Amino acid sequence: MDIVCLGELLVDMFPAELGRSLAEVSAFRPKPGGAPANVAVAAVRLGASSAFIGKVGDEAFGHHLAQVLAQEGVETRGMRYDPDARTGLAFIAMPDENTSEFLFYRNPGADMLLREEELDRSLLQEARAFHFGSISLIQEPSRSATLEAARIARQAGALISFDVNYRPTLWGTPAEARERIASTVPQVDLLKVNEGELALLTGSDDLDAGSRSLLGSGPALCVVTLGPDGSYFRVAGGGGHVPAFAVRTVDATGCGDAYLAGLLCQLVRGEWREQLVPSRMRDILRYANAVGALTSLTQGVIPALPTAAEVEEFLAERGE
């Protein structure tokens, strides 16, 4: 298995119109979502094999979401169903095409209740890469389950990928989030942050200084996504900025998940450690930037995720 993702699988409630806050949106449309699930689907679209581990409610939404993943080609044997908790909902507004507001309904959501003993250990031991985000670290029992899954996968030789994906309204305080996320960083190989998360963790908005600080905490690769400005990377041999592609963005929601899938798919094609050199990383981030750019052209995440052929055509048109 190329990539195993663990975490939240939710119903994303997308706004009927752009340019309005959550309280002003006139209607919402349900679509499958959840950052780790988005990465799993995007990876399959890009030609990799992927699996999803997580928990949903034992109800209509939960079973529908599992069916969507299966239809996309994602292995779902690691999914679990909770008879008492509901599948989480995330209401989304987009004041503009590059900015999203989130309001989560999880009190608790089924995704928060995944337990260590429910993990599919054989699936984790098969993974070439294991990916998770910070939302499953917020509280127990999903926190312990997530860290145990990462331990199992790393022990089996997998690349460990961590997307900070900070959602302030889900944490008690920024200090609590910073402490818990920072304690996880030394246990991962690939760390992905955006500009705000870089500042949260390092106290600096300087890409060079902040990424050096994070790399010094343990990861072998740190990437900083910059939205319409592209992305930045740091490895032991150096770092640098890779520009974005100019596209007419409709909806940037999920572009970071698509970007990460592109990054992971490139890394697992060979021995990932051998690719952590600046020249190769520039090519990999260019590919990941293209995946994110294509995803921004359509509202919703999973319906917008591009195929490998679409990415290759996009890059060929731009001289790649």
N, C-alpha and C positions, 0 to 999 in steps of 0.2 A: 504494500500500500504506500503510495507516494506521500500523501498528506492526510493526517488525522486532525480534525478540529474539534474542540470541546468548548461548550459554553451555552449561550442563550439562543434559542430558536423562538421567535416571537411573531405576532401579527403586527406589522407596521401599518398604522393608519395614516395614509398620505393625504395631504390637503387637496381640496378641489381646485384651489387657485394659489398662485404665488403672490408675494408682496403683502401678506397679512400675517399677523401674529397668531399664536394658538387661539386666543380668545376671539379673534376676528374671523377665523376660517368658517366658511358656510357649511361645509360637509367634508367628510373623510372617506377614503376608499381603502379597504383592507388589502394588504399585499404581504406575502411571506417576507420575513426579515430576521434580524439578529446577526451581528457582525461575524461570529465564527461560522455560522451557517452560510452566510454570503460568500465567505472565502472558500468553503467546501464546494459550493456550486460553481463559482468562478474557476476553480482549479480544474474541474471536469470539463468545462467549456474550453479550457485552454489545452486540453489533451492529457491531463494527469489523472491518476486515480485518487479518489478521496473518500473519506468516511467522516461521519459526524457522531459525536458522543454528547448526549444531553438529555434533559427531561422536559416533557410537555405534559399538559393535562390529559387525562383519559376522557376526552370529550371531542366534540366535532372539530374545533380548531386544531387541537393537538394532532389528531389523526390526519387531518387535511395537510398540515405542514409536513408530517412524515412522508405522506404520499407525494408531495411536491418534490422533496429531496430525492426520493427513490426514482421518480420519473426523470429527474435530471441526471441520474446515474450515480448519485452519492450513496455509499454503503451506509445503511441505517441500523445495522444489528446492534450498535452501541446505544441506541435510544431507549429511554425508559418512560413509562407513563404513570403519572400520579393520580390516584382515584379521588383525592381530596382537594388538590390545589389546581387552579386554572392556569392555562397557558397565558403568558404575559402579553400585554398590549403596550405598544409605544405609539402615542399620538405625535405627529410631526407637523410642524409649520415651517415655511420657508419665506422669511421676510425678503430674501433675494435668492438668486439661484445658487450662490456659493455659501449661504448661511442657513443652518437648520436649528430649530428649537425642538426639544424633546420633552414629552411628559409621559412617564412610565406608570402603568398600572400593574403592580406586582406587590401583593400584600398578604402572604408572599406569592410570587409566581412559581410555577412548577420548576422552572429552570434553576431556582435558588435552592432546591431541595435534593439535588443529586448527591448521593452518598458514595463514599469510598468503595463500599462493598458492591455497589451497582456497576462499577467500571468494568468494561470488557478488556481485560488485561491482555488477552491474545491479540486483539486489534492494536493496542498500544505498542506491543512488542514487534508488530509487523511494520510500523510506521518508519518511513525515511525522514519525515518531518512531523513534528507535533506542534499545533498552533492553538493559542488561547488568548483571551483578553482579560482586562481587569474586572469586568462586571461580575464574573463568577468568583472573584476574590473578596467581594464585599462582606459576605457573612457566611456562617456555617449553615448547613454542612457542605455547600458547594465549594467553599474555600479549600477545605481539606481534600476534597475529591479532586479538585484541579491540581493542587500541588502534588498529590500522590500520582496522578496521571502523568505529570511532567517528569516525576522521578522515574517512573517505570519506563517511559519512552526514552529518556536520556540514558538510563542504564542499558537499554537495548541498542544504543548507538544513534538515536535520532537527533536531528537538528531541532532545537527547541526555540520556537518563535513566540514572541509576546508583543501584542498590540496594546498599548496603554489605554486607548479608547476611553478617556476620562469623561464621565457624565456627572457633573457636580451635584445634580439634584438627587443622585442615588447614594451619595456618601454623606456621613454625618458632618464632616468638616473637611476643608482642603488638607489640613494637617494630617488627619487620619488617612486620607487617600495617599498622600505623599509617603507616609511611613510604610504603609502596606505595600504599595507599588515598589518603593525603593528596596524593600526587603526581598522582593521577588526578582529584581533585575540581575543579581549575581548568579541566578540559577538558569539563565537563558543564554542562547547563542545569538539570536537575532532580536533586536529591540526596535520597535517602530513607535515613533512619537510624532505629534504635530508641533507647531510652534508654541502653542499654549502649554502643552504637556512638557516640552523641553524646559520652559520657564518654571513650571510647577516643580519639576524634579531637581533642577540645578540652580534655580534663582537667576538664570541668565537667559537672555534672548539672542545671544551671540551663537550662531550656528557652529562655528569652529570650536569655541571654548566649551559650549554646552555639550556637543557631541563627544569631545575629548573626555570630558568629565564622566559621561555615561559609559563610554567604552572602558574607562579605567575601573568601572565597577564590576566588570566581568564579561559582558557580551563580546563576541568576536566581530559583530557588525551592528552598527546603529544607523538607522535611516530616519530622516526628518521629512515628513510630507509638508509641502508648502502651498497646497491648493493650486490656484492658477499660475503659480510661480515655479512649479516643478517639484523637485525633491533634492535632498542633500544626503550624502553618505559619509561614514567614517569607518575605516578599518585600520588595522595596525600599520599598514604601509602608507596611509594617507587618506584624504577625503576630498570631496568637492561637490559642486552644484551641478545638477543636470536639468536643463531648462524644460519647461512644459511645452506641450503642443497647443497651438492656438485653435480652439474650437468654439462653436456657439453652444455654451452650456445651457442645458435645460434644467438639470437637477444634479447637484454634486453629492447628494446623499449616497453613501456606499462606495464612492470612488476610492476611498482609502482601503476598503476591503478588497476591491478589485485589484488595486495596486499591489497589495500584499500577496494576493494569489499569483499575480504575474511574477513577482519577485521570487516567491517560493518555487513556482514551477520551473523557473530558470535554474535555481540553485540545486534542485534535486535531480536535474538531468545528469549530473556527474557527481564527483566528490565535492561537496559544498565548500569545504575548507580551502581547496585548491583554487577556488574562484574568487577568494577574498583578496584580490589585488585591484588597485585603482583602475587600470585599463579595462578589465573585465567588468568591474562594478558599474562603470559608466554605461556599458552596453546593456547590462541587466536593468539598470534604473531607467534607461531610455525605453526599454520594452515595457517595464512596469508603468511608466508614465503614459504610454500609449494605451494600455489596458484601462487605466483610470480615465483618460480623456474620452475614450469611446463610451464608457459607462455613463458619462455625464450628458450624453446626447438624448437620453430618454428618461422619463420619470419612473420612479421605482427602481429597485436594485436588481433583483433577480431577472426581471424581464429585459433589463438593459445590458446585462453582462455579455461581453463579446466572445466570439469563438476564436480559436487560434488562427483560422484562415482570415478572419476579419482583421485581426491585429497585424498579421503579416502583410495584408493588402494595404492597410493604413500606413505601415512603416515604409513599404515599397514606394508608395505615392510621395513620401517625404524623403526619398533618397537613401533609405536604409536597405 
